[in-house]
Amino acid sequence: MKMLLSTAAIALIFGNVAFAQTPATTPGAKPAATAAAPSGSSNCEAQAVSKSGKPLTGAAKTSFMKKCEGGTTQAAAATCETKAVGKNGKPLAGAAKTAFMKKCEADAGK
């Protein structure tokens, strides 16, 4: 029993030392690599890796980047969906909603 307690105590002590040695990051600080490029494209650049772990090149990279950066339109669509409310406070439906969504997404893309 003493052996178990002493092993647990040693594990706790050395476990905390290992966590103490990791570099602390401040919430507002950005790593140097992402500070140079816009955040959306640098995130996509980092994700543009093939299944074998090699960076994508050529047409594969171009296609991936278009899909990755297209995620901003999905966010805009979600924002427009929440704004699609009529004067009476009820959600828009049918042609009114379609027209509103088309205009809102076009404005968000600019």
N, C-alpha and C positions, 0 to 999 in steps of 0.2 A: 504494500500500500504506500509506503514511504517512497519507494522507487517511482511509482506512478505519479505521485504528487510532485516530486522533484523534477521529473521529466516534463510534466505539464507546466511547471513554473519556468523552466528553462526555455521551453517552446514559446511561452508568452513573452518572455524578455527578449529573445532573439527575433521573434516575429515582429515586435514593435520597432526594433532597431532597423529592420529591413524596410518597413514602411516609412520610417523617419528619413531615410536616405533618398527617397524619391523626390524629384524637384517639385517644389510648390509652384502652382500657377495661380495667377490672380485672375478673377473673373473678367476683367476688362482687357487683359493682355492677349495679343495675338502672336502666334509663332511667326518667325521672320519669313518663312516660306509663303505663308498665306497673306502677309501684309502687302506684298508686291502686286499680286493679281487680285481681281475682283473675287469675292468669296464664292459666287456661284460657279464660275468657270474653274477656279482652282480645285473645288470639291469634285467637279466632274473630271478634271485632269487626273486627280488621284484615283478615281474609280475606274479609269479607262485602262483596265488590265485584262489580259486574256485568261482563259481557264488555266493555262500553263504557268501563269504568273508574270509573263512578259508584257511590257507596255504595248498597247494597240498602236498601229500605224496606218497611214493611208486611208482608204475608204472605210475600213472598219472603225477607225477612230472618229472620222467625220460623222458617220452614222450614229455612233454611240454618243458623241457630244450633242448632236441635235436632239436625240431622245432625252438625254440627261438635262439639258437646258430647257427642254419643253415642259419640264415639271413646273415651271413658273406659271404657265398658262393654266395648269390644273389648280394652282393656288388661287389664281385670279377668278377662275370659274366658281370656286367655293365661296369667295368673297362676294361675287356677283349674286350668287344664289341667296345669300343672307340679305342682300339689299333689295331683292325682288319682291317688294311689298307695295301694295296699292295705297291710294290716298286714305282709304278707310281702315288701313292697318292689316288687311288680310293679304295673304300671299298671292302673287300674280299667278295666273293659269292660262293655258292655251296660247293664242297668238300674241297676247300682250307680254307674256313671260318670254316667249321666244324672241320677240323684237327687243325687249329689254336686255336679255342675256347677250344677244349678238352685239348690241351697242356697247354694253358694259365691258365685254371681253375685248372689243376693238379698242376702246379707250384705255384699258389696262395694258394692252400690248404696246402702246406708244411710249 
